[in-house]
Each structure stands twice: as structure tokens, then as C-alpha cells.
Amino acid sequence: MVINMDVVIDLVLAALGLIIAYFQWSAERRAAAEERKEQEDRKEEKVIIRSLLSRVAEAEKTSGILKRMHEELSTPHTDPNEITGIFDEAIERYESNFQTVRPLLKSIYDELLKNEERFPMSHGYGRYITELREILNYDAVVRERRILGYDAARIQTHEILMDAWNNRGGQLREQDRAELGSLAETMVQTLEPYYHHADRIGSVLYELQAKYRAK
């Protein structure tokens, strides 16, 4: 039997054409599936971002209260007897306000952590996750306050006031006033961890709003 080479070549070319067409069809299907998946991911991403930003906005309202602590404690107070009460009240109010905003910050942190690897915007998650993890560790703020000497200065202030009350009918000597002024300045400075903590909250919330608002 004589084999017609032209026919063989035509058959081979036809087979190659079918194979190429199949691979093109498979590639197009795969590309279409990937595009659909990307569109679905983008839709889901937008839902997550909307949820995230609603919590960011709510947290931002509450966190504004935290920033007032610095202004309150930086205002001069003429009555030395008010010093410990002013500081105690400011710290207590700060902690109370932080505990109010904490669940919102925790929910933002959980959302970022859960979706860190899922979407293209995950590249920005790492820093926010780290920031929020440290913000949520409120015990670290209290420890740093103690290390910087706030509690020791407060005890000294109390002892000077009690000495004046018990031994001089509440009358403060000039040296007492000078020492109390110095201790008050020390207490303001050693509360820097609170100011830094409030600033970090404000910064991370602002950045999340600015970065994802347009998505």
C-alpha cells in the first residue's frame, strides 16, 4: 500500500490543530474561571472592607475621648491637694474608655488576621495586625507606667500630703509645694505610655480609613 505523504501530513497537521485548539480552549476556560474567582474575591473583599470600615468609624468616635487625657493632665492645677485625685480620675477614665473601644479594635484585629492571606490587600495587613496586637495589650501600658516611676511618685505625693495633714493641720510648707510640683511633673511625664497608646489607636484607625475607603 502506497502511503500518500500529503495525506499523512494533513492528518498530522489536523491532529496538531485539534490539540492546539483544545489547549487554547482549556486555557480560555481556566482564565475565565480565574477571572470569575477574582471577581467573586473582589466582591467578598468589598463586603469585608465595608464591615471593617464601619467598625473603624465606630472605634474612631470612642477613641477621640482617649486623646483628651494629655490635655487634662498638662493643665496646671494650683491646689496640691487635688493632684492625686486628678491623676487617679484621668487614668481610671482612660481605662474605662479604652475598655469601651477594645471590643471594636479586637473585632478589626480578628478580621484582618482572618483575611490576611486571602486578598491582594493582605500585603498591608501585617503592620496593622502588629499595631493592633500591641494596642490591645493594655497591661503593657500599665507596666511601662510603673517602670517609669508613676506609682512611686504618687506614693511620695500622698505621703507629703498626709504629713502636712497630720502634723500641720493641712498646711503645706514652701518645700512641700516645690516637691509636690516636681512630683506632679514626674507623674505627667511617666504617663507618656498612655499618650502614645492613644496616638497609636488614632493613627491606625485613620490609616485604615484612608487606605480602604475608596475600595
LUMZAMI-547947 format. One line per field, with one value per residue (C-alpha): residue number from 1; x negated, y negated, z; residue in one letter. Coordinates in steps of 0.001 Angstrom, whole numbers. Layout:
<kebas>
resi <- c(NUM_...)
east <- c(X_...)
north <- c(Y_...)
up <- c(Z_...)
resn <- c(A_...)
</kebas>
This chain:
<kebas>
resi <- c(1_2_3_4_5_6_7_8_9_10_11_12_13_14_15_16_17_18_19_20_21_22_23_24_25_26_27_28_29_30_31_32_33_34_35_36_37_38_39_40_41_42_43_44_45_46_47_48_49_50_51_52_53_54_55_56_57_58_59_60_61_62_63_64_65_66_67_68_69_70_71_72_73_74_75_76_77_78_79_80_81_82_83_84_85_86_87_88_89_90_91_92_93_94_95_96_97_98_99_100_101_102_103_104_105_106_107_108_109_110_111_112_113_114_115_116_117_118_119_120_121_122_123_124_125_126_127_128_129_130_131_132_133_134_135_136_137_138_139_140_141_142_143_144_145_146_147_148_149_150_151_152_153_154_155_156_157_158_159_160_161_162_163_164_165_166_167_168_169_170_171_172_173_174_175_176_177_178_179_180_181_182_183_184_185_186_187_188_189_190_191_192_193_194_195_196_197_198_199_200_201_202_203_204_205_206_207_208_209_210_211_212_213_214_215)
east <- c(0_-1317_-1177_-354_-2664_-482_2446_288_-950_2591_3728_829_1494_5199_4373_1971_4634_7093_4544_3691_7375_8000_5200_6408_9939_8653_6570_9532_11736_9104_8655_12419_12682_9820_11467_14785_12942_11155_14458_16027_12998_13274_16964_16212_13303_15601_18073_15265_13888_17322_17716_14202_14675_17985_16178_13244_15599_17319_13998_12745_15628_14792_11026_11309_12125_8825_6787_8133_6159_2955_4709_6300_3092_990_3208_1657_3573_2998_4302_1719_4413_6128_3093_3569_7329_6858_4368_6392_9552_7816_6234_9478_11445_8861_9024_12817_12961_10387_12394_15368_13474_11490_14126_14270_10486_10429_13017_10945_7849_9683_10981_7526_5985_8638_8296_4572_3723_6927_6889_4410_4834_3345_-29_965_2350_-884_-1660_1924_2098_-1124_66_3457_1919_-275_2587_4792_2066_3157_1255_-1966_-901_-344_-3685_-5555_-3868_-5128_-8628_-8842_-8054_-4487_-3366_-6410_-5803_-2157_-3058_-5506_-2830_-377_-2961_-3744_-40_628_-2348_-1034_2455_1358_-1354_-462_3300_3063_712_-1962_-5441_-7201_-9461_-6375_-4861_-8108_-8380_-4743_-5210_-8214_-6339_-3357_-5676_-7174_-3716_-2791_-5979_-5624_-2137_-3661_-2740_939_468_-1497_1198_3963_1922_1377_5089_5868_3149_4065_7775_7051_4765_7316_9956_7665_6331_9540_12228_12067_12176)
north <- c(0_-3347_-5975_-9394_-11681_-14676_-12912_-11945_-15499_-16796_-14342_-15259_-18958_-18406_-16493_-19200_-21762_-19885_-19596_-23302_-24192_-22012_-23673_-27111_-26190_-24827_-27971_-30196_-28203_-28399_-32137_-32660_-30618_-32592_-35860_-34739_-33724_-37078_-38919_-36866_-37578_-41296_-41259_-39419_-41769_-44787_-43265_-42672_-46180_-47742_-45745_-46694_-50403_-50557_-49254_-51578_-54562_-53486_-52899_-56293_-58055_-56445_-56750_-60535_-60556_-58868_-61695_-64252_-62775_-64585_-67969_-67411_-66387_-69063_-71842_-73456_-72925_-75325_-73156_-70459_-68516_-67858_-66313_-62604_-62813_-64402_-61739_-58853_-60044_-60595_-57125_-55462_-57302_-56412_-52731_-52792_-54425_-52014_-49026_-50504_-50722_-47500_-45078_-47114_-47148_-43409_-42735_-44756_-42817_-39474_-40469_-41467_-38310_-36043_-37502_-38235_-35668_-35770_-39004_-41220_-43869_-41383_-42967_-45854_-43699_-42765_-46193_-46827_-43399_-44130_-47602_-46366_-43416_-45823_-48293_-45518_-44574_-47225_-45551_-46627_-50283_-49831_-48028_-50778_-53418_-51649_-51181_-54894_-55692_-56963_-54825_-55770_-59486_-59097_-57415_-60217_-62794_-61043_-60852_-64599_-65480_-63125_-64517_-68051_-66983_-65058_-67405_-70883_-70907_-70508_-73463_-72924_-74339_-76010_-72980_-70730_-72775_-72665_-68909_-68346_-70421_-68330_-65083_-66265_-66968_-63496_-61907_-63766_-62566_-58973_-58802_-59102_-55424_-56441_-59333_-57088_-54404_-56867_-58227_-54710_-53986_-57224_-56616_-53035_-53883_-56889_-54844_-52050_-54607_-56403_-53231_-51292_-53992_-54107_-50342)
up <- c(0_-1045_1699_455_2421_1735_3382_6373_6771_6503_9189_11487_10992_11644_14831_15932_15182_17373_20180_19972_19860_22920_24881_23840_24890_28212_28783_27992_30365_33064_32507_32601_35811_37360_36342_37869_41040_41125_40676_43481_45676_44928_45843_49080_49745_49389_51845_54332_53852_54371_57578_58629_57962_59825_62898_62292_62147_65367_67115_65924_67686_71013_70691_70450_74160_74951_73447_75916_78790_77800_77701_81097_82842_81156_82526_85620_88863_91735_94593_95508_97371_94041_92366_93156_92593_89173_88072_89511_87797_84454_84455_85535_82844_80195_81106_81128_77702_76324_77568_75693_72409_72930_71530_68300_67998_68717_66012_63494_64538_64156_60697_59492_60908_59415_55916_55927_53237_51207_49255_47409_50085_52551_51808_54063_56844_58584_60017_61119_62770_64681_65702_66905_68758_70722_71268_72669_75154_77657_80506_78785_79146_82883_83307_81471_83634_86753_85349_84566_88207_88227_91162_93259_92593_93527_96843_97644_96859_99172_101972_101754_101856_104786_106698_106223_107270_110366_111617_110385_110042_106296_105862_103228_103626_100722_100330_100264_97436_95481_95933_95019_91868_90899_91597_89541_86617_87040_87004_83817_82126_83310_81795_78327_77600_77757_75341_72992_73288_72381_69458_68098_68209_66369_63770_62899_62612_60414_58150_57753_56808_54368_52751_52223_51996_48179_47624)
resn <- c(M_V_I_N_M_D_V_V_I_D_L_V_L_A_A_L_G_L_I_I_A_Y_F_Q_W_S_A_E_R_R_A_A_A_E_E_R_K_E_Q_E_D_R_K_E_E_K_V_I_I_R_S_L_L_S_R_V_A_E_A_E_K_T_S_G_I_L_K_R_M_H_E_E_L_S_T_P_H_T_D_P_N_E_I_T_G_I_F_D_E_A_I_E_R_Y_E_S_N_F_Q_T_V_R_P_L_L_K_S_I_Y_D_E_L_L_K_N_E_E_R_F_P_M_S_H_G_Y_G_R_Y_I_T_E_L_R_E_I_L_N_Y_D_A_V_V_R_E_R_R_I_L_G_Y_D_A_A_R_I_Q_T_H_E_I_L_M_D_A_W_N_N_R_G_G_Q_L_R_E_Q_D_R_A_E_L_G_S_L_A_E_T_M_V_Q_T_L_E_P_Y_Y_H_H_A_D_R_I_G_S_V_L_Y_E_L_Q_A_K_Y_R_A_K)
</kebas>
